[in-house]
Amino acid sequence: MQSPFIVELTEQNFREVLEGSMQTPVLIHFWAPMSQESADIIPALQMLTQQYNGAFTLALLNCEQQQMIASQFGVQALPTIALFVNGQPVDGLGGPQPIEAVEQMLSKHLPSQDELQVNHAKELIAQGNYANALTLLSGLGEEIKNTGDVKLLLADCLLETQQFSEAQAILETVPLEYKNNDYKQLMSKLELHQQAADSPEIQALEAQLSDSEHNPQLAHDLAVQYHQVNRDEEALALLWSYLVKDLNALDGEIKKIFMDILSALGQGNALASKYRRQLYSILY
């Protein structure tokens, strides 16, 4: 498996690889073709290394080909696994082991995979790539997703991808000790959006509609305004209240703007999926 995080250990590079553990931990796997168990675990180790995405380097040492290095390390049994940090061995496993034992050993010395995902998401946010950061953060385990710092990251990504109601829901659950300057900045962003999203035009249309409840033209115009300021949930709910009574309301214009908003939200959007299902239920 070609990877920048996986190396074959030789006499030429072993000093350099060990020195590399000053920056990034190195996991040395001592193996030999004659030891089936030591060879069999290599694909699982390679996959684990890829999942950790650079948190450690896997160094494979073929003890048959590199007998001098193996003897320097005093390896007694195959497979043997040794973890080096800052040039020193800090942990190891001797004899056949399941990959879970290796993961458990690594977890004592390295960030968890969830923590690595959070770090990666922070890098994406710093690059302005909020959509991909949001995907990473959304895939985290529930425990880490409920921590204050991850909630702030999620809220930031949701605000930047214009998912304001979801951002507000998360910000309302941020623990008191995390209501710092970052939190205040996010709340300011949300408040600015809410002010912009409640324009005089929208207020006027809302007032007219409350005086004339069954006016599909007013409902259409208000839904368009809602959509322009990302108040799509309110837009769809309003349009739906007309469609459920008459699919051809306003000569089909209500249905058209309803479908346009669903298309703009995209296939993966939960709100769009909900209203698509409701529409199909009365169409078919």
N, C-alpha and C positions, 0 to 999 in steps of 0.2 A: 504493500500500500504506500503510494507516494504521498508524503506529507512533510511539511516543514517541522512537525513536532515529533517525528519518528526517525531515528538514525540507527545505522549498523555500527556497533562499536568495534574499532580496530586499534592496533598499536599506533597508527598514525593520528587518530583523532581523539583517543580516549582522554588525554590530558585536557584538551580543549573542551570536550563535552563536560567533564567534571568541573572545570572552571566555570562553565555556563551555569552550573547549579548555584553560583553566587547570585545570579539574577532570577533564574527560573528553576524550580525543583526538577531533578532528574530521577526517573525510575528506571533502574537497570534490571533487565530480565536476563538471567543466566540460563541458557538452554543448550541443547545439542540434539541433532537429528536422531541419535540413538535413544534418547529419552522421549518417548512418544508423548507423555503427559506435558513435558516442557514445551514441545512443539505445538501441541493441540490448543494451548491457551493463547497463543500469539494473536490469532485473529480477534479474539475478545479483548485483548489488551490494546490492540490497534484501534478497535472501535471505541473503547473507553477513552483513549487518548484524543480521538477526534471530537468526542462529546465534550471533553474538557477544554477543547479549542485553545490550546496554548498555555493552560495553567500549569502544565508540566511537560517535560520532554521524555519520551520513551526511548531508551537506548537498549537495543537488542545485542547481546553478546553470545555469539556461537562459540561455546567452550571447546569444541573440537578444532575449530580453525584458529582460535585465539587462546591457546593453552597458557601462554605466558601471563596474559592479563588475568585469566581465571585463577591461576595459582597465586598471583599477587593479592587477589581479594580473599584467598583462602576458602574458596567455595567447596563445601563438603558434599552437598546433595543437589540434584536437579529435579525440578526447577528451583532456583533461588531468586527472590526478588528483593532488591534493596533500594530504598529511597534516600537520595542525597539532597540536602539543603545546605546552602552556603559552604559547599565543598566537603561536608561531613555526612556520614551515614546517620540517619535519624530514626529509621525504622526498617523492618524487613520481614519477609516470610520465607520459610524453608520447607521444601517438599511440595507435593501437589496441593493446589488450592483452588477453590471455586473463584470465579471472577468477583463474586460478592465480597469475599474476604479482602481482595485487593481494594475494592471500592471503600470498604470500611476503614482500611488502613489509611487510604488517601484522605478520607473525610476528616481525620484527626489533624492533618497538616495543611490542607488546601481549602479554599472557599468551596461551599456547596455549589452544585450546578445551578441552583436557583440564584445564588449570589453572583455567579458568573454571568447569568442572563441579565441580571439587574445592571451589572457593570457595562455589559455590551449595550444595553438600552440607553444608559447614560451617554455612551460614546455617540450613539445615533442621534440622541437629542442635541448634543453639542454640535453635530453636523447639520442640524435642522431637519433630520429625517424622522419626523414625528410619527408618521403612519407605520413604519417598520418597527419603531420603538414600541408603539402601542401594541402591535401584534405580539412582540416578545413578552411584554409585561402582562398581557392578557392570558398568556399561556403558563404563567407561574403557578406554583402550588398555592392553595388558599391561605396557608399560614403566613407565607411571606407577603402575599398580596394584601393582607390585612394590616401590615405594618405601616406606621405613619409615613415613613419616607417613600415607600413604594406608592402609597395613595397620592402623595404630592406629585410624583412622576406621572402617574396615570392621569391625574387631573390636568396636568400641563399638556400632555399629549392629546387629551380629549378636547381641551380648549383650542389647541392649535389646529385640530382637524375639524373644528366647528361642531363638535358634539356637546353642545352647551348644557342640555338638561342632564346628561350622564355625568358631566364634570361637576355640576352643582350637587348631584346626589352623592358623589364621592367626597367632595369638600365638606359636606355636612357631617360626614362621619370621621373626619380627621381628629385624632386625640388632641387634647388641650396642649400637651407638651410639644406638639409639632406645629402649633400655630405661630410660626416664626415669620421672618421677612419673606421667605419663599411663599408661604401660605398667603400672606397679605398681598403679595404681587398677583397671585393667581385669583384671589378674590376681587382685586381691582379690575383685572381683565374681564372677569365674569360680569361685574357690575357695569362696566363700559358697554359690553355686549347687550346687557339687559336694557340699558338706557337707549341704545341705538335700535333695539328690537321693539321698542314701544314708542314708535314715532308718532307725531301728531296725526299723520295720515291714517295710521292703524287705529289710533284712539277714536278718530272721527268715524271710521267705518264700523268699529265695534258699537259705537253709540247709535249709529243709524240702524244697524242690524238688530239691536235690542229693541228699537222702536218698531221695526218691521221684520219680525222673526222669519217669515216665510218668503224671503226675497232672494231667489237663487243668484241674481246678478250681484247683489251686495256680498253674498257668501263667496262667490267666485272671486270678486275683487279683493276681498279680505284674505282669502286663502293665498292668492298670488303675493300679496304683501307679506304675509307670514312666511311664505317660502323664501322670499328674498332676504329675510333676516334670520334664516335657519330655524324658524319656529315650525318645523315640518309636522311635528306631532299634532299641534293645534290645527294646522292647515288640513291635514288628512282627516282628523276627527270631524271638523266642520263640513268638509265635502262629503264625507261618508254619511252624515246625518241626512243629506239630500239624496244621495245615490241609493240608500237602502229603501227609500220610498219610491224613487223614480230613476231608473238607470239612464233615462234620456233627458234628465233635468237640464234646463236651459239649452235645449236642442243639442244635447250631447257635450256641451262645453264643460260641464262639471266633471263628467267622466274623463274628458281629455286632459284637464289640468291635474286631476287625480292621478292618471297614468303617467303624466310628465314628471310629477314629483316622485313617484315610485321609481321611475327610470333614473332620475337624478340621484336618488339615494343609493342605487346599485343593488346587485344581487345579494351580497352578503349582509345587508343591513337588516337588523332584527325588526325594526319598525315597519320597513317596507314588506318584509316577509309576512308579518301579521296581517297587514291590510290586503296583500295579494290573496292570502288564504280566504279572508272575508269576502273579497270580490268574487273569487272563484265559487264560493259557496252559494252565491245568489245567481251567478251566471249559468252554473251547470247543475 
